[in-house]
Amino acid sequence: MKINNLPQNLYHITTTERLAQIKKDQLLKAMPDTLTYGKVKGVFTFDLENFVTQWAKDKHMNLARLILDYISRGKELVALRIPLKNIPEEQLTKVKTRDVNKVIDWKFGAYKPKNNYEAEILGQHPSKMDSETASRIALEHILPEDIPAENFETLGTSNYGARLKLSDIVMGFFKGHPEENIVKNNIDILG
């Protein structure tokens, strides 16, 4: 079942160190986006199927590794599951979805938006993105508001390392959870 053109669950990866603060605050806080110099603020999430099939594709850069490396900085990582049934409908109508490749290319000067800067770089409502386009690109979903701790679940932990196989890193997050099958079914893409 899709909610406002979004999957049932979204996922967020953070450090175990940061998770301790999230648990203390009882809040997963919306943060400014470093890719757009703070022009976007939110909780940055992904759809697991899109992550394993699009973020990890062979490209000029492997987005999955790039993001995990950026988040980890040598620390242990943890995955959080955000069931969208726990998020108020009013908040879901404000979710933005964007093509991570375009945002990274824009940040490093490889992409110049032709028009509609807001929709292409900052994100657009998921219902405005056609399904064919969405199935071919690495999507990031941005929830605009803080998420109370009772509205997300902590999954597994993993360590990031350039010498580790991406499939092993990602499997650490989802081992023993239903999502493990999505990872197993895409091992060859993850490598």
Stockholm file with secondary structure:
# STOCKHOLM 1.0

chainA/1-191         MKINNLPQNLYHITTTERLAQIKKDQLLKAMPDTLTYGKVKGVFTFDLENFVTQWAKDKHMNLARLILDYISRGKELVALRIPLKNIPEEQLTKVKTRDVNKVIDWKFGAYKPKNNYEAEILGQHPSKMDSETASRIALEHILPEDIPAENFETLGTSNYGARLKLSDIVMGFFKGHPEENIVKNNIDILG
#=GR chainA/1-191 SS CCBTTBCSEEEEEEEHHHHHHHHHHTEECCEECTTTTTSSEEEEEBCHHHIIIIITSSSSSCHHHHHHHHHHTTSEEEEEEEEGGGSCHHHHTTCEEEEHHHHHHHHTTSCCCCSCHIIIIICBCGGGSCHHHHTTSCEEEEECSCEEGGGCEEEEEEECCTTSCHHHHHHHHHTTSTTHHHHHTTHHHHC
#=GC SS_cons         CCBTTBCSEEEEEEEHHHHHHHHHHTEECCEECTTTTTSSEEEEEBCHHHIIIIITSSSSSCHHHHHHHHHHTTSEEEEEEEEGGGSCHHHHTTCEEEEHHHHHHHHTTSCCCCSCHIIIIICBCGGGSCHHHHTTSCEEEEECSCEEGGGCEEEEEEECCTTSCHHHHHHHHHTTSTTHHHHHTTHHHHC
//
